[in-house]
């Protein structure tokens, strides 16, 4: 009996329809699909990831944030904390003193001490 190690490229599927938009398939069983451009913030909660979208909806997926990180970094997303990954196109406000990023939908993401250089590059 052979055992296969599943890699990110084998599990995560994307679909490129006409134009420059990309769909990310979150769950293959329920066919949950999300346009990557509409994702504002990803929040990690142990082995789950919560996708916060532009319209205020939230989708929870049973994968860790680390699972999505390599793919979303190619689309410009930044990992600013152990629990947060943001889309810099949806940043509303940057608070230098408290090291927080406020997104367009009102959610705040804390920037860790070790990711301060990413925070400074956003400015």
N, C-alpha and C positions, 0 to 999 in steps of 0.2 A: 504494500500500500504506500503510495507516495503522498507526501504532504507539501502543500504549496503555501508559500508566504504571500499574502495579499499586499500589494503595494498600492500607493495612492493612485497611480495611473490606471491600475486595474479596477479600482472600486469607484472612482469618481468619473462621471461622464459629463461632458458638456455638449451643447448643441449650438452650432452657429447658424442661425437663420439668415435671411437676406439682410444685408447692411452690416453695421459694426456692433450690433448687440449680441451678447452671449448669454445663453441660458445655463444655469447651474442646476443639475438635477439633485435635489436634496434627499429624496427618498424614492427608491425605484418601485417599492411595493404600492405606495399611494400616488405615485407620479407627481410629487410636489416639485415644481419648477419655479425658479426665481431668476429674473433678469439681474445680472451682476451690477448693472448701473443703478438699480433701485436699492441695493443694500447699503445702508448707512453705517451700521456698526455690528460687529460680531462680539457676543459676550460669552465667555467660556465659563461653564459651571461643572467642574469635575469632568465627567465623561460626556457631557452634553454641550451643545453650542446653540445659542439663541441668536437668530438672525433678526435684527431690527431693520425694518424697511421704511422707505420714504412715506408711505401712506399710513404709518403707525402700526401696521400689523407686525406680529412676531411669529416666527416659525422656530420650533425646537427640533433639533436633529440629534440623534444618538451617536454622535462622533465628537471627539475632542477638537479643540481649536487647532491643535497641531496637525490634524488631518487635513484641514482646509488651507493652512498657511502657505505651503509651497505653491499651490495653484493660484491663490488670490494675490500673492505678492507679484506675480507676473502681470496682474491687472491693476497694480498701483496701491494696493492696500498696505497699511503699515501696522505692525505689531508694536503697540506702545506700552503694553503691560502684560503680565501673565494671563490676565483674564479678558483683555480687550484687543480687538483688531479694528481699525477704523478705515473708512474710505475718505481720503483727504479732499475729495471733491465735495463732500457734504459737511465740512467743518464750518461752524458759525462763529465761534469765538475761541480764543486761546487765552488761558489765564496763566501767566508766567509765575506768579507767586505761589499759587496753590498747585501748579502743574496739572491742570485739568484742561481737557478739550471738550467744548460744548458743540454738539452736533445740531443739524437743522431741525431735527424732531424733538429737541429738548433733552436728550440723554447726554450724560456726562461720562467721559472716560478719563480715568486717572492715568497719568504718565509716570512710569516707574523711574527711580533714580538712575538706573543703568541705561534707560532709553532717552535721557535728556538730550542727547545729540540729535536724535530724530525729531524731538520737540523743537529744537532750535532751527532745524532745517525746514520745518513747516512755516516758520516766520519768513 
